Amino acid sequence: MTVQGLLLAAARRLLGPDTRVVGASRTDAGVHALGQVASLTTASELRVSAVLGALNAELPADIRILAVSDAPAGFHARRHARAKRYAYLIDNGAVASPLLRRYAWHVPVSLDVGAIRAGLALLRGRQDFSAFRAAAGRSQRPVCHLTAVHVVQRRSRLAIVLSADRYLHHMVRNIVGSAVAIGRGTHEPAWMGDVLAGRDRTKAGATAPAQGLTLVSVLY
């Protein structure tokens, strides 16, 4: 069952069968979330201060409610979101860390971080990201505004952090796969701009594994 499904089931047990839950963002199987947001609509009169602990008592241990607050009438977690921030973690050590096995993509070859930064910088702005969407997402409007791109390196850990107003299916994972191809030396940084302009998914890099991707925050 999905995280939203588990949350809805717990909320209905606690607050009644008419309770509705809407998540701010859907993620692929295997992707994590630190800052997911959900709007919950209920006729229950249970105090907001009591909802957090009560819901956590109903949820499995790998799903936690961190904060609960009243929202304006009509608030919708998905439609009212202005931007979302994702982080992709790469374990670049020669030997994979067992502690990061579920949360990072192990890439054991040396990566040129400067080249990765230069390639990713070409994606900033309002662009047609058709080249980085999954084939299943072709019906989506392909234009997204990528407002920020950061590459953070700490020893053998590399994080690629992207902020955008919206994302296409597999967009972040496809961008990361292309960035790693540049870091390996398979392509020059300018190739990223050529792929973007070509709008052809088959010209971009491989899709990075799901487990390295985390939804960090939703901005309103």
N, C-alpha and C positions, 0 to 999 in steps of 0.2 A: 504494500500500500504506500501511497505517496505521503510526504510530510503533511501536505494540506489535508489529505484524507484522514490521517491520524489525528490532526488537530481538530478537524470538524467533528469526528466521532467523540473525542474527549469533551469538546465544548457542548455538544448536544446532551451527553450524559450529565454534564454539570448544570447547563443553563436551559435545557429544554429542546424538544425536537424541531422547533422552528428556527433555531439559531443558524445563521449563515456565516461563512468564512471565505474571504477572498485574499489570496496571496499577492504580494506586489510583483513577484517574478517567478516564472517557471524555470526550472533548471533540469538539465539532463540527468539521467540516472548516474550516480557516482560523483556528482558535483556537490560541493559543500556550501553552507551558508553561515556566516557569522552575524550578519545584520539583516536578515529577512524581516519584512514587515507584513502584517496581515490586518485587514479590517474585519471586525466581528460585529454582527448585528444580532441583537437578542431582545426579547421582551422580558427577560429576567430582571428582577430588581436587586440582584446580588451586587454589593458594593464593589467598585473598581479595585479598591485596596485588597479585597479578598480573592479576586479572580486569579491573580498571578500564582499564588501558592496552590489554589485549588486546581488549576489547570496542570501545573507541573506534577501534582500528585497523580493525575490521570494519564500523563504522557509517559512514553518509554524514556529511559535514561539518556538516550542520545538526542533527544529533542527537549530544549529548555526555553521557557518564556522568560525573557530578561526584564521586560518592562511592560506595564499596561497603563493606558491613560484614556480619558474620554476624548472623543473626536467630534468635530462639527457634524451636524446633520448632513447626510449625503456623502460623507467622506468615502472614497474608494481607493484602496491601497494601490491598485495597479494604475487606474486612469489618472490619478492625481500625482503620480511620481514624475519628477522633473528629470531625474538622472539616476543612473546606477553605477556603482563602482565594483569592478571585479579584479581579483588578483590571481595570477597563475604562478605557482611555485615550481621551480626546477631544482632538483638535487643534482648538482654538477660534480659531485665527488667521484673518485675512481671506484669506490665501493658504495653501493646504495645503503643509505641509513635505514635500518629496520624501523625506526620510530617515524620516518616520513613515508613509509611504503604506501599508506592509504591517502596521503595528502600532497604528494609531489610526483613529478615525472622525472625518473632517473635518466639523465643524459651524461654518460661517463666520459665523453670526449671533450677536449678543450673548446670553449666557446669564446669568440671575440665579442666582448660585451659592448665595446665602442661601436662596432659594426651593427650590432643589434639595435642600439639606441638610434643610430643614424637611419636605419631602415624604418623603424617604427615612427620616427618623427614625420615621415612622409604621409602618414595616415591621419594626422591631425586635421580637424576642421569638418565641415559638412561635405560628405562624400557619398558616392554610390559604392556600397560595399558588396556588390554582387559577387565579386571574385572570392569573397570569404564567407559565403553562406552555403549551408548544406543544400543539396538538390531538393530536399523535401520542403525547403523554405522559399521556393521560387514565387509563391503567391504573395509573399510579404513585400511591402514597399521597401526598396533597397537602400534608401538614403538615410544615413545616420549622422549625427554630429558627435564626433569623437573630440571631447573637450580637453582631455589630458592623457598623457602617456608617460609613465615613469618606469625606469628599470633600476632596481635596487639590488646591489650585490653585497653579500656578507659571507666572506670566505667561500665555501663551496655551494652556497645557496644563492639562487637568483630568482627574484620576483619581478614579474611584469604586471604593472597595475594600469588598468584602463578605465576611464570614466566617459560615459556617453549618455545621450538622451534616450537611446533605445539600442537594441541589439538584434541581429538576425540569428537564425538557428545555426549553432556551432561557430558563430562569428569569432568569438574570442579564441576558441581552441584552434581555429584555422589560421588566425593571425599569429598565434604563438608558434604553430608548426612552421609557418613561413619564416618567422624571426629566428628560430633555431637553425633552419637551413642556411640563413645568412651567417649566423654565429659559427657554424661548422666550416664556412668558407665555400659552400656549394654555390652561393650567389653573392654578388656585390650588393651593398645597401640599396642602390638605385633600382635594383630589380623589384623591390617592394612597391615602388611607385608605378613601375611598368605593369605589374600584376593588377594593382588597383585600377589603373586606367583601362586595362583590357577587359575587365568585368567578366572574366572567364575562370570559373572555379578550378578547372583542370590545370590551369597554369600556376596555381598557388601551391604552397607546401602541404604536407600531410596534416591531418587533424590530430592535434595533441590529445593525449589520453584525458579522460574526464576527471580522474582523481586529483589532478593538480589544480583544478579550478575552484575558486571560492567566491561567492557573492559577499562582498565586504560590507556594503551599505547601500541604502536606498535614500535618495535625496528628494525633499519636498519643498 
